[in-house]
């Protein structure tokens, strides 16, 4: 957010004035450099770093309710088909196997900079 930072230069040249610090998840208005506190921006930080309760994580594998797509076909949410683009069969297999593995440890959240001790 400094005067000669790429973010500041970009905000002046292009007119993109809202800056999100990816470490602190705080929004700033550039080049004026003041923090923007607005609850309407919380959905952006949620997409960047979603949080789930233990109950929500436990219920993920239990859901068997089918959803309906725009074209009328039904599908099980969470199962995504992969396209075979040339010779990527091996990568598709790895991704599908990884999807089947329970992801609860990845969904509980990552350690933040504030929670890590500085040595």
C-alpha positions in Angstrom: 0.0 0.0 0.0 3.0 2.3 -0.1 3.2 5.2 -2.5 5.4 3.4 -5.0 3.8 -0.1 -4.7 2.2 -1.8 -7.7 -1.2 -1.7 -6.0 -1.0 2.1 -5.5 0.2 2.7 -9.0 -2.5 0.4 -10.4 -5.2 2.2 -8.4 -4.2 5.6 -9.9 -3.7 4.5 -13.5 -6.7 2.2 -13.9 -9.1 3.5 -11.2 -9.3 0.3 -9.2 -9.3 1.8 -5.7 -10.3 -1.1 -3.4 -7.3 -3.2 -2.2 -7.6 -6.4 -0.2 -4.7 -7.5 2.0 -4.6 -11.2 1.6 -2.8 -11.8 4.9 -5.0 -9.7 7.2 -8.2 -9.9 5.0 -8.7 -6.1 5.4 -9.9 -3.8 2.7 -8.3 -0.5 1.9 -9.1 2.4 -0.4 -6.1 3.4 -2.5 -4.4 5.9 -3.0 -6.0 7.5 0.1 -4.9 4.5 2.2 -7.7 4.2 4.7 -9.4 0.9 5.8 -12.8 0.2 4.5 -15.1 -1.4 7.1 -18.3 -2.6 5.4 -20.2 -5.8 6.1 -21.1 -6.2 2.4 -17.4 -7.2 1.8 -17.6 -10.2 4.1 -18.8 -12.5 1.4 -15.5 -11.8 -0.5 -13.4 -12.8 2.5 -15.6 -15.9 3.1 -14.9 -17.1 -0.5 -11.2 -16.4 0.0 -11.1 -18.2 3.4 -14.3 -20.2 4.0 -15.0 -21.5 7.5 -17.1 -24.5 8.4 -18.4 -25.8 11.7 -17.6 -29.4 12.9 -21.3 -30.3 12.4 -21.2 -29.1 8.8 -18.1 -31.0 8.0 -19.5 -34.2 9.5 -22.7 -33.9 7.4 -20.8 -33.5 4.1 -20.5 -37.2 3.4 -24.0 -38.0 4.6 -25.8 -35.8 2.0 -27.4 -37.9 -0.7 -30.0 -35.3 -2.0 -29.8 -34.9 -5.7 -29.9 -31.4 -7.3 -31.3 -30.5 -10.6 -29.3 -28.6 -13.3 -30.7 -26.0 -15.6 -31.0 -28.5 -18.4 -33.1 -30.8 -16.2 -30.5 -33.5 -15.4 -29.9 -34.5 -11.8 -26.6 -34.7 -10.2 -25.0 -35.3 -6.8 -23.5 -32.0 -5.5 -19.7 -32.3 -5.0 -19.1 -34.8 -7.8 -17.6 -33.0 -10.7 -16.8 -34.6 -14.0 -13.3 -34.0 -15.5 -12.6 -33.5 -19.2 -10.0 -35.7 -20.9 -7.7 -33.1 -22.6 -5.1 -35.0 -24.6 -3.0 -37.2 -22.2 -4.2 -36.2 -18.7 -5.9 -39.4 -17.7 -3.4 -40.0 -14.9 -4.1 -36.5 -13.4 -7.9 -37.0 -13.5 -7.5 -40.3 -11.6 -5.4 -38.6 -8.9 -7.9 -35.8 -8.6 -10.9 -38.1 -8.4 -9.2 -40.3 -5.7 -8.2 -37.2 -3.8 -11.8 -35.9 -3.9 -13.1 -39.2 -2.4 -10.8 -38.8 0.6 -12.4 -37.0 3.6 -11.4 -33.4 3.6 -12.3 -32.5 7.1 -8.7 -31.6 8.1 -8.5 -29.2 5.2 -11.8 -27.5 6.0 -11.1 -26.6 9.6 -9.1 -23.6 8.6 -5.4 -22.7 8.2 -3.2 -21.2 10.9 -3.2 -17.4 10.6 -0.1 -15.2 10.8 -1.4 -14.0 14.2 -1.6 -17.5 15.6 1.9 -18.4 14.7 4.7 -17.5 17.1 7.6 -15.5 15.8 11.0 -17.1 16.4 
